[in-house]
C-alpha cells in the first residue's frame, strides 16, 4: 500500500501530540549529529591536549559552518517545496523535487570539497589561529572536507524524509554513525595515537556511512518520494523554486557564520586557554542549539504541509504550541547549565585555567537562552510557507549586522571576554522583537503557492 494513503498526522492529528512525535526523533537525531564533533573534542582534549581541543572546534567549526551551512540553507528550500507538494498529494512534483534535490547535493558536494580543502588553511591563518593550534586545525579541517559529498547527501536526504513526516529514520542512521564515530575515535586517537588526524578520519568514515544509509532509505521506499538513480537530474522549474526559497536561508547562514568568524578571530586574541574554553563551551552550548533546531525543523515541516493543504489556522495553532514547548525547554536548559556547568566542562578538560574562563563565558550566555526562542520558531514557520526572504533580512540585521557593529565599536572600548560574549544575548533579544512584530502583522501567510 502506498504510504501516503495513510492519514497524515501533521495535517490532521492533535497538534501537541504530533509535534512531540515528530520533534523527539529530530531532537535525538540532532543530538547524535552534535555528538560527532563533541566526541572528537572530548577524546582529543583528554588524550592529546588543549591545543588539539582548540583545533577541532573554534576556527575550524566556523569555516565548516560557513561553507556547509550555506549549502544546507540553500537545500532547505527543497524541504519546504517537498513538504508543500507532499501535503497537497502532488505525486509528480514531489518526485521531481526529490531528484532535483539529490542532484543539487551531488554537484554541491563536489564544489565544496574542492573549495573547502583548498581555502581552509589560508582561512585559518587569516582568522589569527594561534600557531600551536594551526597545524592540528589544518589537518582536521582538510580531512573533514573530504567527506563533504556524503555530508551534503545525508543532510538533503534526511531533509526529504522529514519533509514528508518521517523523522525516525534519520535518527536511526545518526545513532549508528555516532557510535561508529565514537568507536573509531577511541581506536584512532586513544589506541593508535593518531591525534587530530584520527578524530578527523573517524568523522569522515561516519559521514560516508550516514550518506549511504539515507540514500538507501530513499531508494527503498514505496511512497511518492522514492529515489530512482537514473532519474537524478535537474528539473529547472523546481530548481528555481528551491533556490528562491533556499538562497535567502543560505545567505542568512553565511552572514550568521561570518559574524561568528569575526568573533572567533577576536577570541583568538585572548590566547590558547580562551580558545580551548570557547571551543568546549561551543560543544556544551550545542545542547541548547540542537533542541532549538529540532523545534525549528518541526515547525517548518508542520507549516509547509499545512500550507500545502490550505490549513492556515492549523499553522498558527502549531506555532503557539511550539513556542510554549521551546520556551519551557530554554528555561530548563538555563537552569541545568547554571547549576552543573562546571561539571560538564570537566568532560572536556581538567585544566583549571580553561575551566575558569569557560565558566565566565557560560555565565554570560546561559541566563538569556530564552531570548532566542522566537527567532527559531517564528522563522521556521514563516519559511515553511515559502517565505524565506524576510527571515533572512531580519536575522541579518538583528543578529549579524548588530553583532559585527558591537565587536568593532563596543569591544575595543572594553576589550574583555565577557564583552565579546555579550554580543550574543543582546542580538538575540533585538532579533526576537523584530520577528514578533513581523509575525503579528500576518502578511507572511499571504504568499502565493508553488
Secondary structure by P-SEA (a helix, b strand, c coil): ccccccccccccccaaaaaaaacaaaaaaaaaaaaaaaaaaaaaaacccaaaaaaacaaaaaaaaaaaaaaaaaaaaaaaaaaaaaaaccaaaaaaaaaaaaaaaaaaaaaaaaaaaccaaaaaaaacccccaaaaaaaaaaaaacaaaaaaaaaaaaaaaaaaccccaaaaaaaaaaaaaaaaaaaaccccccaaaaaaaaaaaaaaaaaaaaaaaaaaccccccccccccccaaaaaaaaaaacaaaaaaaaaaaaaaaaaaaaaaaacaaaaaaaaaaaaaaaaaaaaaaaaaaaaaaaaaaaaaacaaaaaaaaaaaaaaaaaaaaaaaaaaaaacaaaaaaaccccaaaaaaaaaaaaacccccccaaaaaaaaaaaaaaccaaaaaaaaaaacaaaaaaaaaccccccccaaaaaaaaaaaaaaaaaaaaaaaaaccccccccc
